[in-house]
Amino acid sequence: MPMKCNIDRRGQQLRGLWGVLNLVLAGVCVSMYLFSSWPNLYWIISAVLLFICGAFGIFESYFSWCALRAMKFKTPF
């Protein structure tokens, strides 16, 4: 099934901003793991999850496609 455009410009900008924010937070988590006096495995787990969410948000923004809307869920943007 091909992906069809199912979000408008505002939703596209919101998903792009959310994706970039998640990628920045993933970088902060990696920095906390590397430079903190108490390195913890949870920083790495959080960084990986934030990176995956951020990459997916940017993917949705780039292709003007929302996974939730493709599954027939109503989203405000």
N, CA, C and O atoms as a GROMACS GRO file, in nm:
protein
  308
    1MET      N    1   0.083  -0.116   0.000
    1MET     CA    2   0.000   0.000   0.000
    1MET      C    3   0.089   0.124   0.000
    1MET      O    4   0.170   0.142   0.090
    2PRO      N    5   0.074   0.210  -0.099
    2PRO     CA    6   0.157   0.331  -0.105
    2PRO      C    7   0.113   0.432   0.000
    2PRO      O    8  -0.003   0.437   0.039
    3MET      N    9   0.209   0.512   0.044
    3MET     CA   10   0.179   0.617   0.142
    3MET      C   11   0.121   0.738   0.068
    3MET      O   12   0.179   0.786  -0.029
    4LYS      N   13   0.007   0.784   0.116
    4LYS     CA   14  -0.056   0.903   0.058
    4LYS      C   15  -0.042   1.018   0.156
    4LYS      O   16  -0.037   0.998   0.277
    5CYS      N   17  -0.035   1.138   0.102
    5CYS     CA   18  -0.028   1.258   0.186
    5CYS      C   19  -0.157   1.268   0.267
    5CYS      O   20  -0.266   1.278   0.211
    6ASN      N   21  -0.143   1.266   0.401
    6ASN     CA   22  -0.264   1.273   0.483
    6ASN      C   23  -0.253   1.378   0.593
    6ASN      O   24  -0.335   1.379   0.685
    7ILE      N   25  -0.153   1.468   0.588
    7ILE     CA   26  -0.144   1.578   0.683
    7ILE      C   27  -0.118   1.708   0.606
    7ILE      O   28  -0.066   1.707   0.494
    8ASP      N   29  -0.156   1.818   0.669
    8ASP     CA   30  -0.135   1.948   0.605
    8ASP      C   31  -0.001   2.007   0.646
    8ASP      O   32   0.078   1.942   0.714
    9ARG      N   33   0.024   2.130   0.605
    9ARG     CA   34   0.153   2.196   0.632
    9ARG      C   35   0.177   2.212   0.782
    9ARG      O   36   0.289   2.192   0.829
   10ARG      N   37   0.073   2.246   0.858
   10ARG     CA   38   0.088   2.265   1.002
   10ARG      C   39   0.127   2.134   1.071
   10ARG      O   40   0.214   2.133   1.158
   11GLY      N   41   0.063   2.024   1.033
   11GLY     CA   42   0.099   1.894   1.088
   11GLY      C   43   0.239   1.852   1.048
   11GLY      O   44   0.311   1.790   1.126
   12GLN      N   45   0.276   1.885   0.927
   12GLN     CA   46   0.410   1.854   0.878
   12GLN      C   47   0.516   1.930   0.958
   12GLN      O   48   0.619   1.874   0.996
   13GLN      N   49   0.492   2.057   0.985
   13GLN     CA   50   0.586   2.136   1.063
   13GLN      C   51   0.593   2.088   1.208
   13GLN      O   52   0.701   2.084   1.267
   14LEU      N   53   0.479   2.052   1.264
   14LEU     CA   54   0.476   2.002   1.401
   14LEU      C   55   0.555   1.872   1.414
   14LEU      O   56   0.632   1.855   1.509
   15ARG      N   57   0.538   1.780   1.320
   15ARG     CA   58   0.611   1.653   1.326
   15ARG      C   59   0.761   1.673   1.302
   15ARG      O   60   0.842   1.603   1.362
   16GLY      N   61   0.796   1.766   1.216
   16GLY     CA   62   0.937   1.796   1.195
   16GLY      C   63   1.001   1.856   1.318
   16GLY      O   64   1.112   1.819   1.355
   17LEU      N   65   0.932   1.950   1.382
   17LEU     CA   66   0.983   2.011   1.504
   17LEU      C   67   0.995   1.908   1.615
   17LEU      O   68   1.095   1.905   1.687
   18TRP      N   69   0.894   1.823   1.629
   18TRP     CA   70   0.897   1.717   1.730
   18TRP      C   71   1.012   1.620   1.704
   18TRP      O   72   1.078   1.575   1.798
   19GLY      N   73   1.036   1.587   1.577
   19GLY     CA   74   1.147   1.498   1.544
   19GLY      C   75   1.282   1.558   1.577
   19GLY      O   76   1.368   1.489   1.632
   20VAL      N   77   1.301   1.684   1.544
   20VAL     CA   78   1.429   1.750   1.575
   20VAL      C   79   1.448   1.761   1.725
   20VAL      O   80   1.559   1.740   1.775
   21LEU      N   81   1.342   1.794   1.798
   21LEU     CA   82   1.350   1.803   1.943
   21LEU      C   83   1.390   1.668   2.003
   21LEU      O   84   1.472   1.662   2.095
   22ASN      N   85   1.332   1.561   1.954
   22ASN     CA   86   1.368   1.427   2.004
   22ASN      C   87   1.513   1.393   1.974
   22ASN      O   88   1.580   1.332   2.057
   23LEU      N   89   1.563   1.432   1.857
   23LEU     CA   90   1.703   1.405   1.824
   23LEU      C   91   1.797   1.485   1.914
   23LEU      O   92   1.901   1.434   1.956
   24VAL      N   93   1.760   1.608   1.945
   24VAL     CA   94   1.842   1.689   2.036
   24VAL      C   95   1.842   1.627   2.175
   24VAL      O   96   1.947   1.618   2.239
   25LEU      N   97   1.727   1.584   2.222
   25LEU     CA   98   1.720   1.520   2.353
   25LEU      C   99   1.797   1.388   2.356
   25LEU      O  100   1.853   1.352   2.459
   26ALA      N  101   1.800   1.316   2.245
   26ALA     CA  102   1.881   1.195   2.238
   26ALA      C  103   2.028   1.230   2.253
   26ALA      O  104   2.102   1.158   2.321
   27GLY      N  105   2.071   1.338   2.192
   27GLY     CA  106   2.209   1.384   2.208
   27GLY      C  107   2.240   1.423   2.351
   27GLY      O  108   2.350   1.398   2.400
   28VAL      N  109   2.143   1.486   2.418
   28VAL     CA  110   2.161   1.522   2.559
   28VAL      C  111   2.176   1.396   2.644
   28VAL      O  112   2.260   1.391   2.734
   29CYS      N  113   2.096   1.295   2.616
   29CYS     CA  114   2.106   1.169   2.691
   29CYS      C  115   2.241   1.102   2.671
   29CYS      O  116   2.299   1.050   2.766
   30VAL      N  117   2.291   1.102   2.550
   30VAL     CA  118   2.423   1.044   2.524
   30VAL      C  119   2.531   1.124   2.598
   30VAL      O  120   2.624   1.067   2.655
   31SER      N  121   2.518   1.256   2.596
   31SER     CA  122   2.614   1.340   2.668
   31SER      C  123   2.609   1.313   2.819
   31SER      O  124   2.713   1.307   2.885
   32MET      N  125   2.490   1.296   2.872
   32MET     CA  126   2.478   1.265   3.014
   32MET      C  127   2.542   1.131   3.047
   32MET      O  128   2.602   1.115   3.153
   33TYR      N  129   2.529   1.036   2.958
   33TYR     CA  130   2.593   0.905   2.981
   33TYR      C  131   2.746   0.918   2.977
   33TYR      O  132   2.816   0.860   3.060
   34LEU      N  133   2.796   0.992   2.882
   34LEU     CA  134   2.941   1.001   2.864
   34LEU      C  135   3.009   1.090   2.967
   34LEU      O  136   3.119   1.058   3.013
   35PHE      N  137   2.946   1.201   3.005
   35PHE     CA  138   3.013   1.300   3.088
   35PHE      C  139   2.960   1.310   3.231
   35PHE      O  140   3.009   1.390   3.309
   36SER      N  141   2.862   1.231   3.265
   36SER     CA  142   2.806   1.237   3.399
   36SER      C  143   2.895   1.162   3.498
   36SER      O  144   2.967   1.069   3.460
   37SER      N  145   2.888   1.203   3.622
   37SER     CA  146   2.965   1.131   3.725
   37SER      C  147   2.900   0.996   3.758
   37SER      O  148   2.965   0.909   3.815
   38TRP      N  149   2.772   0.981   3.723
   38TRP     CA  150   2.702   0.855   3.742
   38TRP      C  151   2.647   0.803   3.609
   38TRP      O  152   2.526   0.814   3.586
   39PRO      N  153   2.731   0.749   3.523
   39PRO     CA  154   2.678   0.696   3.396
   39PRO      C  155   2.585   0.578   3.424
   39PRO      O  156   2.615   0.492   3.507
   40ASN      N  157   2.475   0.577   3.356
   40ASN     CA  158   2.373   0.477   3.380
   40ASN      C  159   2.324   0.424   3.246
   40ASN      O  160   2.320   0.497   3.147
   41LEU      N  161   2.286   0.297   3.242
   41LEU     CA  162   2.238   0.236   3.119
   41LEU      C  163   2.108   0.300   3.073
   41LEU      O  164   2.077   0.297   2.953
   42TYR      N  165   2.031   0.356   3.165
   42TYR     CA  166   1.904   0.419   3.127
   42TYR      C  167   1.923   0.539   3.035
   42TYR      O  168   1.834   0.571   2.956
   43TRP      N  169   2.036   0.606   3.044
   43TRP     CA  170   2.064   0.717   2.952
   43TRP      C  171   2.073   0.665   2.809
   43TRP      O  172   2.021   0.728   2.717
   44ILE      N  173   2.138   0.551   2.790
   44ILE     CA  174   2.153   0.495   2.655
   44ILE      C  175   2.019   0.444   2.603
   44ILE      O  176   1.986   0.465   2.486
   45ILE      N  177   1.943   0.378   2.688
   45ILE     CA  178   1.811   0.330   2.646
   45ILE      C  179   1.722   0.448   2.607
   45ILE      O  180   1.653   0.442   2.505
   46SER      N  181   1.724   0.553   2.687
   46SER     CA  182   1.645   0.672   2.655
   46SER      C  183   1.692   0.736   2.525
   46SER      O  184   1.610   0.781   2.444
   47ALA      N  185   1.823   0.741   2.504
   47ALA     CA  186   1.876   0.801   2.382
   47ALA      C  187   1.834   0.722   2.258
   47ALA      O  188   1.798   0.781   2.156
   48VAL      N  189   1.837   0.591   2.267
   48VAL     CA  190   1.797   0.508   2.152
   48VAL      C  191   1.648   0.528   2.121
   48VAL      O  192   1.611   0.544   2.005
   49LEU      N  193   1.564   0.527   2.224
   49LEU     CA  194   1.421   0.546   2.202
   49LEU      C  195   1.390   0.685   2.147
   49LEU      O  196   1.307   0.700   2.056
   50LEU      N  197   1.456   0.787   2.201
   50LEU     CA  198   1.435   0.922   2.149
   50LEU      C  199   1.484   0.936   2.006
   50LEU      O  200   1.422   1.005   1.925
   51PHE      N  201   1.595   0.871   1.972
   51PHE     CA  202   1.646   0.876   1.836
   51PHE      C  203   1.548   0.811   1.739
   51PHE      O  204   1.523   0.865   1.631
   52ILE      N  205   1.494   0.696   1.776
   52ILE     CA  206   1.398   0.627   1.689
   52ILE      C  207   1.273   0.713   1.669
   52ILE      O  208   1.225   0.727   1.556
   53CYS      N  209   1.221   0.770   1.778
   53CYS     CA  210   1.102   0.856   1.767
   53CYS      C  211   1.131   0.980   1.684
   53CYS      O  212   1.048   1.023   1.604
   54GLY      N  213   1.248   1.039   1.702
   54GLY     CA  214   1.285   1.158   1.626
   54GLY      C  215   1.302   1.129   1.478
   54GLY      O  216   1.256   1.206   1.393
   55ALA      N  217   1.367   1.019   1.447
   55ALA     CA  218   1.384   0.982   1.306
   55ALA      C  219   1.250   0.953   1.240
   55ALA      O  220   1.229   0.990   1.125
   56PHE      N  221   1.161   0.888   1.313
   56PHE     CA  222   1.029   0.859   1.256
   56PHE      C  223   0.948   0.987   1.238
   56PHE      O  224   0.875   1.000   1.140
   57GLY      N  225   0.959   1.081   1.332
   57GLY     CA  226   0.889   1.209   1.318
   57GLY      C  227   0.937   1.287   1.197
   57GLY      O  228   0.856   1.347   1.126
   58ILE      N  229   1.066   1.287   1.173
   58ILE     CA  230   1.120   1.355   1.055
   58ILE      C  231   1.078   1.283   0.928
   58ILE      O  232   1.049   1.348   0.827
   59PHE      N  233   1.073   1.151   0.932
   59PHE     CA  234   1.024   1.073   0.818
   59PHE      C  235   0.880   1.111   0.786
   59PHE      O  236   0.846   1.134   0.670
   60GLU      N  237   0.795   1.118   0.889
   60GLU     CA  238   0.655   1.156   0.866
   60GLU      C  239   0.645   1.298   0.811
   60GLU      O  240   0.563   1.324   0.723
   61SER      N  241   0.726   1.387   0.862
   61SER     CA  242   0.724   1.524   0.815
   61SER      C  243   0.768   1.535   0.669
   61SER      O  244   0.707   1.607   0.590
   62TYR      N  245   0.872   1.464   0.635
   62TYR     CA  246   0.926   1.471   0.499
   62TYR      C  247   0.826   1.419   0.395
   62TYR      O  248   0.813   1.476   0.287
   63PHE      N  249   0.756   1.311   0.428
   63PHE     CA  250   0.664   1.249   0.334
   63PHE      C  251   0.519   1.295   0.351
   63PHE      O  252   0.429   1.243   0.285
   64SER      N  253   0.495   1.393   0.441
   64SER     CA  254   0.359   1.443   0.468
   64SER      C  255   0.263   1.328   0.496
   64SER      O  256   0.153   1.322   0.441
   65TRP      N  257   0.305   1.238   0.582
   65TRP     CA  258   0.229   1.118   0.610
   65TRP      C  259   0.228   1.094   0.761
   65TRP      O  260   0.331   1.108   0.827
   66CYS      N  261   0.114   1.058   0.814
   66CYS     CA  262   0.101   1.029   0.957
   66CYS      C  263   0.058   0.884   0.974
   66CYS      O  264  -0.041   0.841   0.916
   67ALA      N  265   0.132   0.810   1.054
   67ALA     CA  266   0.101   0.668   1.075
   67ALA      C  267  -0.033   0.651   1.145
   67ALA      O  268  -0.110   0.561   1.111
   68LEU      N  269  -0.062   0.737   1.243
   68LEU     CA  270  -0.190   0.725   1.313
   68LEU      C  271  -0.308   0.754   1.222
   68LEU      O  272  -0.410   0.685   1.229
   69ARG      N  273  -0.295   0.854   1.139
   69ARG     CA  274  -0.404   0.884   1.044
   69ARG      C  275  -0.419   0.773   0.941
   69ARG      O  276  -0.529   0.748   0.893
   70ALA      N  277  -0.310   0.708   0.907
   70ALA     CA  278  -0.319   0.596   0.812
   70ALA      C  279  -0.395   0.479   0.874
   70ALA      O  280  -0.451   0.397   0.802
   71MET      N  281  -0.396   0.472   1.008
   71MET     CA  282  -0.471   0.367   1.078
   71MET      C  283  -0.610   0.415   1.118
   71MET      O  284  -0.676   0.351   1.201
   72LYS      N  285  -0.656   0.526   1.061
   72LYS     CA  286  -0.789   0.582   1.080
   72LYS      C  287  -0.814   0.640   1.220
   72LYS      O  288  -0.928   0.648   1.264
   73PHE      N  289  -0.708   0.681   1.290
   73PHE     CA  290  -0.724   0.755   1.415
   73PHE      C  291  -0.732   0.903   1.381
   73PHE      O  292  -0.664   0.951   1.290
   74LYS      N  293  -0.816   0.974   1.454
   74LYS     CA  294  -0.831   1.119   1.434
   74LYS      C  295  -0.723   1.191   1.515
   74LYS      O  296  -0.709   1.168   1.635
   75THR      N  297  -0.647   1.278   1.449
   75THR     CA  298  -0.547   1.360   1.517
   75THR      C  299  -0.579   1.506   1.488
   75THR      O  300  -0.630   1.539   1.381
   76PRO      N  301  -0.550   1.596   1.584
   76PRO     CA  302  -0.585   1.737   1.562
   76PRO      C  303  -0.498   1.805   1.456
   76PRO      O  304  -0.542   1.904   1.397
   77PHE      N  305  -0.377   1.756   1.430
   77PHE     CA  306  -0.289   1.820   1.332
   77PHE      C  307  -0.254   1.724   1.223
   77PHE      O  308  -0.180   1.759   1.131
   0.00000   0.00000   0.00000
